[in-house]
Amino acid sequence: MSKRSMTTMSALALVCAVTVLTAPGAAYAAPAPTPSPSGSGGSEDVADKDLKSTDLEAVRKKIDKLYHDAAVATDEYNAAEEKADKQSVEIVKLAQKIAASQKKLDHLKGSAGAAAREQYRTGGIPREAQFMLSGDPQQFLDNAGRAYQGQQATRNLLSELTQTQTDLASYAKDASAKWKDLEAGRKKKAAAQKKIEKQIKQAQDLESRLEKKERERLQKLEEAAEQKSQTDWLSSGVLKEIDGRATKAGKAAVQFATAQLGKPYVWGAEGPASFDCSGLTSQAWAAAKRPIPRTSQEQWKQLKHIDIKDMRPGDLIIYHDDASHVGMYIGDGAIIHAPRPGRNVTVAGAGSMAILGVVRPDA
């Protein structure tokens, strides 16, 4: 995947993952400012007053939803970029084929021209007629064989010339189509980036309007939501059934992921200094010599689904109904994942978010 510009990197880092909170509930929106009874604006924005008096749980859910929507857009961005990378490789291959075909076509045209010049030199009289008029039976038989071979060579030359022209036209048509697809993908990626930046900015703006004390309470609410989800998951007894052992490749993937702990989340990033959720899991399995799809949604679609009770370290847990987040199971009911903007790669409870299912890269 191509490197992002420093400007983009330093701007709004966006989430590939939903936070470790529970699934978002009803969205909170601060009401618009209303005029003061006197008709003049007050010294403090009414919306700010309303925000401060609003239940922080509603704010938490709103922020959670904004990060979730950004995560979905991040997957769209990553998918578009991955597709663009593949299309670029295909276009290069087609360009090479076009160059080779053009060279071959020039050679064949040269051969056809030589044949035409030979016919002109013989006055247009077929070689067969020339041989028959030679008066030498043996020479006639010998030359008749060569004439037949010449006819076959000419037919083969014309056939190859026609096929090469057809191939050249086909390669050019494919290259043109792929250029159009590449441009469409660029526009889709730009639209996804806009969506990402918009969602993350709204979440950050909403949180920045809280006072320090409220932000601290908000963080505690997030942690409590995560702990409750994890406790509920463990209370189901699921951990008692999970006893799978990691494969050699699984151990390598876990080792890679563990080495990234503490690195920041950056949307669209796949290392080495920062990661988004699927950037971390795809690079971990690439390090284990098992390439997997780049996005969490494609990981869910393409990799083998595994029952939770059969889960083993290295398997990937896909979260939320839209497969917008992914973490790597490391055993003992825990995962390593890249949560969201403003957070670092960390260890979390495997059940701290709504689990969609489990996939196995080395099935």
Salt bridges, closest charged atoms under 4 A:
GLU44 OE2 - LYS52 NZ 2.98
ASP48 OD1 - ARG209 NE 3.20
GLU57 OE2 - ARG60 NH2 2.64
ASP69 OD2 - LYS65 NZ 2.94
ASP69 OD1 - HIS68 ND1 3.55
GLU76 OE1 - LYS195 NZ 3.60
GLU81 OE1 - ARG4 NH2 2.36
GLU81 OE2 - LYS189 NZ 3.29
GLU90 OE1 - LYS178 NZ 3.79
GLU118 OE1 - ARG121 NH2 2.85
GLU118 OE2 - ARG127 NH2 3.26
GLU160 OE2 - LYS104 NZ 3.18
GLU183 OE2 - ARG186 NH2 2.88
ASP205 OD2 - LYS201 NZ 2.88
GLU211 OE2 - LYS52 NZ 3.67
GLU222 OE2 - ARG340 NH2 3.46
GLU222 OE1 - ARG343 NH2 2.62
ASP232 OD2 - LYS228 NZ 2.95
GLU270 OE1 - ARG294 NE 3.45
ASP276 OD2 - ARG294 NH2 3.10
GLU298 OE2 - LYS301 NZ 3.50
ASP310 OD1 - LYS309 NZ 3.54
ASP315 OD2 - ARG360 NH2 2.79
ASP322 OD2 - HIS68 NE2 2.85
ASP362 OD1 - ARG312 NH2 3.24
